[in-house]
């Protein structure tokens, strides 16, 4: 009886196949978990651009993350959908972008 590996195992397998660093692997797994948790454990295969946009906007508006943090989350989700799920990611997202903090 052959069953498909769990999603996070699939993400790890593809990251390792493509020789991503262990730190990138940990980061991408973290963002995939947060994305799924944000959407009440809904499987990513049942989600798409609208959910990614909502998550990224949440990070910028409610969590007030740095632009680099938001970009890292976006990279992880694009990797998930493009490389693991093999879906088109030409979404044209309109998420609220994180703002840089000014140093006085």
For each residue, the residues with C-beta under 8 A, 3 or more apart:
1:
2:
3:
4: 10
5: 9 10 13
6: 9 10
7: 10 11 32 43 44 84
8: 11 12 29 32 33
9: 5 6 12 13
10: 4 5 6 7 13 14 84
11: 7 8 14 15 28 29 32 79 80 84
12: 8 9 15 16 25 29
13: 5 9 10 16 17
14: 10 11 17 18 79 83 84
15: 11 12 18 20 24 25 28 79
16: 12 13 19 20 25
17: 13 14
18: 14 15 83
19: 16
20: 15 16 24 25 28
21: 24 25
22: 25 26
23: 26 27
24: 15 20 21 27 28
25: 12 15 16 20 21 22 28 29
26: 22 23 29 30
27: 23 24 30 31 72 76
28: 11 15 20 24 25 31 32 75 76 79 80
29: 8 11 12 25 26 32 33
30: 26 27 33 34 76
31: 27 28 34 35 72 73 76 77
32: 7 8 11 28 29 35 36 44 76 77 80
33: 8 29 30 36 37
34: 30 31 37 38 55 73
35: 31 32 38 39 44 51 52 55 73 76 77 80
36: 32 33 39 41 42 43 44
37: 33 34 40 41
38: 34 35 54 55 58
39: 35 36 42 47 51 54 55
40: 37
41: 36 37
42: 36 39 46 47 51
43: 7 36 46 47
44: 7 32 35 36 47 80 81 85
45: 85
46: 42 43
47: 39 42 43 44 50 51 52
48: 51 52 81 87 91
49: 52 53 91 92 93
50: 47 53 54
51: 35 39 42 47 48 54 55
52: 35 47 48 49 55 56 74 77 81 91 93 95
53: 49 50 56 57 91 93 94 95
54: 38 39 50 51 57 58 95
55: 34 35 38 39 51 52 58 59 73 77
56: 52 53 59 60 70 73 74 93 95 96
57: 53 54 60 61 95 96
58: 38 54 55 61 62 63
59: 55 56 62 63 65 69 70 73 98
60: 56 57 63 64 65 70 95 96 97 98 99
61: 57 58 64 96
62: 58 59
63: 58 59 60
64: 60 61 98
65: 59 60 69 70 73 98
66: 69 70 98 100 101
67: 70 71 97 98 99 100
68: 71 72
69: 59 65 66 72 73 98
70: 56 59 60 65 66 67 73 74 95 97 98
71: 67 68 74 75
72: 27 31 68 69 75 76
73: 31 34 35 55 56 59 65 69 70 76 77
74: 52 56 70 71 77 78 93
75: 28 71 72 78 79
76: 27 28 30 31 32 35 72 73 79 80
77: 31 32 35 52 55 73 74 80 81
78: 74 75 81 82 89
79: 11 14 15 28 75 76 82 83 84
80: 11 28 32 35 44 76 77 83 84 85
81: 44 48 52 77 78 84 85 87 89
82: 78 79 85 86 87 88 89
83: 14 18 79 80 86
84: 7 10 11 14 79 80 81
85: 44 45 80 81 82
86: 82 83
87: 48 81 82
88: 82
89: 78 81 82
90:
91: 48 49 52 53
92: 49
93: 49 52 53 56 74
94: 53
95: 52 53 54 56 57 60 70
96: 56 57 60 61
97: 60 67 70
98: 59 60 64 65 66 67 69 70
99: 60 67
100: 66 67
101: 66
102:
103:
104:
